[in-house]
């Protein structure tokens, strides 16, 4: 994933309350970019440890029966 895809994705998540992109404010844009970055990071962590999560779910399902 490139920084440009994160950057453009963050820009599209900023609520459009006003007409122009300059009127949204830099703080809202930075917060939106941070939010998108954290979501991508969480997805990477979940994919990295997916094998542990599936084993845990199978183990817990066996205990309930």
C-alpha positions in Angstrom: 0.0 0.0 0.0 1.3 3.4 -0.9 1.1 6.5 1.1 -0.9 8.1 -1.7 -3.7 5.6 -1.3 -3.9 6.3 2.5 -3.8 10.0 1.8 -6.5 10.0 -0.8 -8.6 7.6 1.4 -8.3 10.0 4.3 -9.3 13.0 2.2 -12.5 11.2 1.1 -13.5 10.5 4.7 -13.6 14.1 5.8 -17.2 15.2 6.1 -18.1 17.8 3.5 -19.9 20.4 5.6 -18.7 23.3 3.4 -18.1 23.8 -0.2 -14.4 23.8 -0.7 -11.6 21.5 0.6 -9.8 24.5 2.2 -12.8 25.3 4.3 -12.7 21.9 6.0 -9.7 22.8 8.0 -6.3 21.2 8.4 -7.1 19.6 11.8 -10.1 17.7 10.4 -8.0 16.5 7.5 -5.1 15.3 9.8 -7.6 13.6 12.1 -9.2 11.8 9.2 -5.8 10.7 7.9 -4.8 9.4 11.4 -8.1 7.5 11.6 -7.6 5.9 8.2 -4.0 5.0 9.1 -5.1 3.3 12.4 -7.8 1.3 10.6 -5.3 0.0 8.1 -2.9 -0.9 10.9 -5.6 -2.8 12.7 -6.4 -4.7 9.6 -2.7 -5.6 9.1 -2.5 -6.9 12.7 -5.6 -8.9 12.4 -4.4 -10.5 9.2 -1.0 -11.2 10.7 -2.5 -13.1 13.7 -5.5 -14.5 11.9 -4.2 -18.1 12.4 -4.3 -17.6 16.2 -7.8 -16.1 16.1 -9.2 -19.0 14.1 -7.6 -21.6 16.5 -9.0 -19.8 19.5 -12.5 -19.7 18.0 -12.3 -23.4 17.3 -11.0 -24.2 20.8 -13.8 -22.2 22.5 -16.5 -23.8 20.3 -15.3 -27.2 21.4 -15.6 -26.2 25.1 -19.2 -25.1 24.8 -20.4 -28.5 23.5 
